[in-house]
Amino acid sequence: MQLVFEQLFGAGPDAEADTLVNLIEYQPDAADQKYIDEVVGGVAEHAAELDADIASCLRGWTLERISRVDRAIMRLAIYEFRYTGLPASIAINEALELVRKYSAEESTRFVNGVLGTISRRQDKE
């Protein structure tokens, strides 16, 4: 999530993750690193599409009004359940845990509503 968040500040998908990895003191094994690279690169590649999905759920809001933390978390969750095969319920649950940890308390319902709507739409397709 932190690497996806950095993308919202202009870091490219190929930016070195070493600095962030050192900051959070996490050293991924090869399998985790492969997944991280796939997801971070995939979110960057599909950012416009993911943002369009989010924007389609907004009423009285714009993407610019959503906090960057919430937007990064939603991008990540949508990418995971749309492109990695992770069940939507798990991706949404993980997203809500991230919101509770890194965002404002009132964001939980908002993020849950947006992700739930996108998940239900996908199920109908």
C-alpha positions in Angstrom: 0.0 0.0 0.0 2.8 2.4 0.8 4.4 2.0 -2.6 1.0 2.5 -4.3 0.6 5.6 -2.1 4.0 6.9 -3.3 2.7 6.7 -6.9 0.2 9.3 -6.1 3.1 11.7 -5.5 4.7 11.0 -8.9 6.9 8.1 -8.1 7.0 5.9 -11.2 6.1 2.2 -11.2 9.8 1.4 -11.7 11.0 3.6 -8.8 13.4 1.9 -6.4 11.5 0.4 -3.5 14.7 0.0 -1.4 14.1 3.3 0.5 10.6 2.4 1.6 11.6 -1.2 2.4 14.3 0.1 4.7 11.9 2.5 6.3 9.4 -0.1 7.2 12.2 -2.7 8.0 10.6 -5.3 5.9 12.7 -7.6 3.8 10.4 -9.6 1.5 11.4 -13.0 0.3 11.5 -13.8 -3.4 7.8 -14.8 -3.7 6.7 -11.7 -1.8 8.9 -9.5 -3.8 7.5 -10.9 -7.0 3.9 -10.3 -5.8 4.8 -6.7 -4.7 6.4 -5.9 -8.0 3.4 -7.4 -9.9 0.8 -5.5 -7.8 2.6 -2.1 -7.7 3.4 -2.2 -11.4 -0.2 -3.4 -12.2 -1.7 -0.6 -10.2 0.5 1.9 -12.0 -0.4 0.4 -15.4 -4.2 0.4 -14.6 -4.3 3.6 -12.5 -6.6 5.5 -14.9 -9.0 2.5 -15.1 -9.0 2.0 -11.3 -9.6 5.7 -10.7 -12.5 5.6 -13.2 -14.0 2.8 -11.3 -13.7 4.8 -8.0 -15.1 7.9 -9.7 -18.1 6.1 -11.0 -19.2 5.4 -7.4 -18.8 9.0 -6.1 -21.8 11.1 -5.4 -21.1 14.7 -4.6 -17.3 14.0 -4.5 -14.4 14.1 -6.9 -11.3 11.9 -6.9 -9.3 15.0 -5.9 -11.4 15.3 -2.7 -10.5 11.7 -1.6 -7.5 11.5 0.6 -4.5 10.0 -1.1 -4.3 7.3 1.5 -7.9 6.2 0.8 -7.3 6.4 -2.9 -4.2 4.3 -2.8 -5.9 1.7 -0.6 -8.9 1.5 -3.0 -6.6 1.2 -6.1 -4.8 -1.6 -4.5 -7.9 -3.5 -3.4 -9.6 -3.1 -6.8 -6.5 -4.3 -8.6 -6.1 -7.3 -6.3 -9.7 -8.6 -6.7 -9.8 -7.7 -10.4 -6.4 -8.9 -11.6 -4.8 -11.3 -9.1 -7.6 -13.7 -8.3 -7.8 -12.6 -4.7 -11.5 -12.9 -3.6 -13.1 -9.5 -3.3 -14.2 -10.1 0.2 -10.5 -10.7 1.3 -9.2 -7.7 -0.6 -11.9 -5.5 0.8 -11.3 -6.7 4.4 -7.6 -6.0 4.0 -8.3 -2.6 2.6 -10.5 -1.8 5.6 -7.8 -2.9 8.0 -5.4 -0.5 6.2 -8.0 2.3 6.3 -8.4 1.8 10.1 -4.6 1.9 10.5 -3.6 4.8 8.2 -6.7 6.9 7.5 -9.5 8.8 9.3 -12.1 6.9 11.2 -15.0 8.1 9.0 -13.2 6.7 5.9 -14.0 3.1 6.7 -17.6 3.3 5.7 -16.8 5.3 2.6 -14.1 3.0 1.3 -16.2 -0.1 2.2 -19.1 1.4 0.2 -17.0 2.2 -2.9 -15.2 -1.2 -2.9 -18.5 -3.1 -2.3 -20.2 -1.3 -5.2 -17.3 -2.1 -7.6 -17.2 -5.7 -6.4 -20.9 -6.2 -7.0 -20.6 -4.6 -10.4 -17.8 -7.0 -11.3 -19.9 -10.0 -10.1 -22.6 -9.0 -12.5 -20.3 -8.8 -15.5 
